[in-house]
Amino acid sequence: MKKILFVDNSTDHDLYKPMEHWKPLFTLPFKVYHAPHEEAPGLDTFTHMLISGSLSSTLENKAWMIAEEEFIRKSIDHGKVILGNCFGHQIIAKALFGEKAVRVREHPEIGWPDMTVKKRDILFGEQGDIVNGFVLHFDEVVNLPEDAVDLLLDSVECANLAFKLKEKPVWGIQPHFEIGIVQGFSVIELVQGPGIPGKEIFMNAIEKQPKDSGLITRIMREFQELVPLPV
């Protein structure tokens, strides 16, 4: 029987509750693993893993992050269907390809950019399609080996917004497609500070008007329909 393990990487649920955004999208049964404070469950207790974002950076290399990286590697080896979002995108890359796979951006990418599908993929559509969704990240994934991954999504500001491991049902996705436009404004207001554009910029500038392709429904439908690889 299929079952999702939701890996909650939030270190402060007063500020960020990722489950609130994802739970309405689940059609499969699920359990929650709060990675900063709990031990990882057994590999036989789930078929699918969804790895959330976080207010923390993977570059902090905290003990729970290192443990999560090992758990991710074991889960991939056991054929699990895996989707990492934002911090989750970055920690998959770091778990597989090391420290050089994640770096701090010169400035955060925030807003609803045009993103180009670089290669046909069941989650994103056809090569050349333009999709939109909410993006907010201070770190980014880089230096992924082309013989191991397919790069799937980019924007003007970021060359790697999504990737998939070749021949394995494992994706890393930087954008918060699960966060709608109104929710996105709330997040921008929450994190407002130096170097972060105010929500008025997106309200008033025509070229930066929020756009959401509604891609999250396709992503979650396809993700939940997949079956684990035999091991």
Secondary structure, 3 states (H helix, E strand, C coil): CCCEEEEECCCCCCCCCHHHHHHHHCCCCEEEEECCCCCCCCHHHCCEEEECCCCCCHHHCCHHHHHHHHHHHHHHHCCCEEEEECHHHHHHHHHHHCHHHEEEEEEEEEECCEEEECCCECCCECCCCEEECEEEEEEEECCCCCCCEEEEEECCCCCCCEEEECCCCEEEECCECCCCHHHHHHHHHHHCCCCCCCHHHHHHCHHHCCCCCCHHHHHHHHHHHCCCCCC
